[in-house]
Amino acid sequence: MLVPQFTILYVANPARSTRFYRELFGRSPVEESPTFTMFVFESGARLALWSSATVEPKVTQGAGAMELAFPLPDDASVDVEFAKWQARGLTITQPPIRLEFGYTGMALDPDGHRLRLYCPAPELGT
């Protein structure tokens, strides 16, 4: 079975996006160049930022067609993290709200990629 472990976001300004995600994750990337940055997490998951001007083949779509989702253990944790995002000045697209899958809120990164905080509904688990 194939299990994705590596997400690549195409970004207009890799240095700006690297600063943004370094602050968001509270960690430094394991690889950083003018056109590419990679973060690696304890779970083995990886997130890379690649200059949309240099990626091959060329990018044909913009940001916002996918999202990075961050599961949290409870609704209060969603509220706490969301307040941190607001204090940092992230563009908020959805304040915390209860939806069919759980309690969730959304913001955008500097390129318009969607960032979702959520606590799954108890009957769904993580």
N, C-alpha and C positions, 0 to 999 in steps of 0.2 A: 504494500500500500504506500502511495506517495503522501508524505506529510510536509507541507510547506513550512520552512523554518527561516526563510530569508525574504525580507521585504525591501524593495528598492523604491524610493520616492525620487522623482525627477524634480529638481529645484532650479530656480533661476539664479540664485546667488548662494553657492555652497558654503561660503564663509559665514554668511548671515544665518543660514539654516543650521549649520553646525553649532553656532553659539546658542541658538534657540533650543535645540535638542539637548545640548550639553546641560543647559539650565533645567530643562524639563525632566531629564533623567537623573540629574545629579551625578553624572559620571562623564569621563572623557572618552572620546572614541579610541578604538584600537588602531585605526588607520585614518590618516587625514592627508589629503593633497588638495591642490587648488580646484580639482574637478570632482573629487570623490571622497566620501567619509563613511566609515563603518563603525557602528556600535554593536557590541556583543554582550549578551545577557547571560546570567547564570543558568537559565533554562536551556541555553544553546541557541535561542532565537537571535537573529541578526537584523539590524535595520541599517540600510545604506542610503546615503544621499548622493545623487549623481547629477552633475550639471546637465540640464536639459539641452544645453547648446552643444554638448560633446557626446551624448549617448548615441550608440549605434545599435540598431537602426534608429533613425530620427524619431522623436516623439511626435505623435499625431493627435494626442488628446491632452486636455488640461487637467488640473487638480480638481478634486471634489467628486470624482467618480468612484472613490473607495474611501475607507476610513481606517484609522488605527484605533482599536478599542482596548480600553484598559479596565479589566474587571477589578472590582473592589469588594471587600467582605460584607459591607452593610451600607444602608442609605446614608448614615452619618458620615461615612468615609467619602462618599460621593460629594456631599455638601462641603466637607473640609477641603478636598482637592480642588473642587470647582471654585471655591473662594480664593484659593491660591492662584488659579488661572486668571480670575478676574483682577486680582491685585497686580498681577504681572502685565495686565493690559491685553491679554489675548482677545481676539475677536470672538464674541460669544454669538453662536447661532441658535442655541437652544438651552435656556436655563434648565436646571434639573426638573424633571417631570416623570410621572409614572406612566409607562407604556406597557403594552401586553407582555413584553419580555423582561421588564424590571424597571428600576429607577435609574434614570440616565440624564446626562447633559452633554452638550457638544460645543466645541470651540474650533477655531481654525489656526493652522500654523501660518508662517509668513507667506507661503505659496498658495494657501487656500486648501491644503489637505485637511480633511476632517479628523478631529480628535475626539473620541467619545469616552467618557467615564461612565461606568455602569455597575450596578449591583443586580445580578439576575434575580428574577422573581423566585421565591423559595421553591416552587414546584419545578423550576427549570434547572436549578443548580448552576455551576459555572460551565 
